[in-house]
Amino acid sequence: MSGDTLNLQVTIVTPNGEVVVPVTPRASLPVAEFMARLIREYGLVGEPVNWQLIYARQPLVLDRPLGEQLPPGPALVSLSLTPTGATLPRGLPGLSGSVANPPGRAAPPARSGAVAAPPARSGTVPAPGTRPAPAAPPMASAPAPAPSAEAASVSPTADTAPLRMPKRPIEVEQRRATVRYYSRMNPDRVFPLLVTLTREEVERVVKRNVEQTATGPLALATDVPLEVEPVLPGCQCHPPKIVTRLGDGNDVFTFHVVPHVIGDVTGARVVIRQDHATVAELELRVRVVQRTIVVASGLSTFAVPFASAAMRHFGLDFTPKDGSNPYLAALNFLFGQVSPVVLTLALAAVTLGLYWWTRPKGRDVFWDITTKPAK
């Protein structure tokens, strides 16, 4: 906003309703010409003498400029444009029908205090040979006053055109998007997925089956909604999407993924959008595997001791006759020399060790978010 321009908000008050108009006129424009432009552009009835422009409960002088009677600067100044006592013969000036009653809205009802015109006296008789005077045309059809030379020379696209409020500039900040996730998951288990937006780079964590991918600096608007959506086909994500605004510090968004497929998750990615446009798209390398070795070890814990006891009961012998088969010798030692109780305890220990090694770990360093200056 330049120093020669005022930032005004005019409330036009008429018997038909109110209209709030944002305008930015020149400070040197006289009040009368400014009011004439409002009357012409909004289809008002009458001339500037029929209206008064009020600021701080005081009407402005018509022949003086706006800048001499209003405070300078870019601050918004509220004014009121109301009819004066110098009304026209047809009544108070007001909005025309196209402005006061837009399409689809009924005309406002008549005021209860309105007084109808008095009927003609019964004793009044027009003189013979004379014709009654024609009625005055309605004021809504009266032609608008001709604009002055200065007002006519102003282009509607110039800085002095009213009806245009200046747009506030969009604030933009630089952030880096980082996704931390488990690259190896088990079906029907819950695994966390973190998405961070930080000013600095996020340090990687050293943990089994944990991966991390990041972007470079992204220009994100602070006042525009931001969407973060993980896309993992064949998996459920809770929540499916987060819509928020950029915070002052580091933003951390937590999702939980439940796989329902086996194998590679094709097309896994995290999409970041703002103002319905994709800002960044981070690809993920995710594989879902069964814990087969743990299941097999658990089954053998019960099957092998039972087989050993059955062989002892039925007298089966795996001792090779020529002593050259190592597999038969191992089976004979396993089922003939080792007791079923020892087999059960040994296999149970192996099963517990495998489960501890392959179990999904929910915390540890996965949740640690440490930033460092970008290289």
Stockholm file with secondary structure:
# STOCKHOLM 1.0

chainA/1-375         MSGDTLNLQVTIVTPNGEVVVPVTPRASLPVAEFMARLIREYGLVGEPVNWQLIYARQPLVLDRPLGEQLPPGPALVSLSLTPTGATLPRGLPGLSGSVANPPGRAAPPARSGAVAAPPARSGTVPAPGTRPAPAAPPMASAPAPAPSAEAASVSPTADTAPLRMPKRPIEVEQRRATVRYYSRMNPDRVFPLLVTLTREEVERVVKRNVEQTATGPLALATDVPLEVEPVLPGCQCHPPKIVTRLGDGNDVFTFHVVPHVIGDVTGARVVIRQDHATVAELELRVRVVQRTIVVASGLSTFAVPFASAAMRHFGLDFTPKDGSNPYLAALNFLFGQVSPVVLTLALAAVTLGLYWWTRPKGRDVFWDITTKPAK
#=GR chainA/1-375 SS CCTTBCCEEEEEEETTEEEEEEECCBTTSBHHHHHHHHHHHTTBCSCGGGEEEEETTEECCTTSBHHHHSCCSSSCEEEEEEECSCCBTTBSCCBCHHHHSCTTSCCCCCCTTCCCCCCCCTTCCCCTTCCCCCCCCCGGGSCCCCCCHHHHHSCTTSTTCSSCCCCCCCCEEEEEEEEEEESEECTTCCEEEEEEEESSEECCCCCTTEEEEEEEEEEEESSSCEEEEEECTTEEEESSCEEECCCSSCEEEEEEEEECSCEECTTCEEEEEETTEEEEEEECCCEECCCHHHHHHHHHHHHHHHHHHHHHHHTCCCCCSSSCCHHHHHHHIIIIISCHHHHHHHHHHHHHHHHHHHSCCCSGGGGCCCEECCC
#=GC SS_cons         CCTTBCCEEEEEEETTEEEEEEECCBTTSBHHHHHHHHHHHTTBCSCGGGEEEEETTEECCTTSBHHHHSCCSSSCEEEEEEECSCCBTTBSCCBCHHHHSCTTSCCCCCCTTCCCCCCCCTTCCCCTTCCCCCCCCCGGGSCCCCCCHHHHHSCTTSTTCSSCCCCCCCCEEEEEEEEEEESEECTTCCEEEEEEEESSEECCCCCTTEEEEEEEEEEEESSSCEEEEEECTTEEEESSCEEECCCSSCEEEEEEEEECSCEECTTCEEEEEETTEEEEEEECCCEECCCHHHHHHHHHHHHHHHHHHHHHHHTCCCCCSSSCCHHHHHHHIIIIISCHHHHHHHHHHHHHHHHHHHSCCCSGGGGCCCEECCC
//
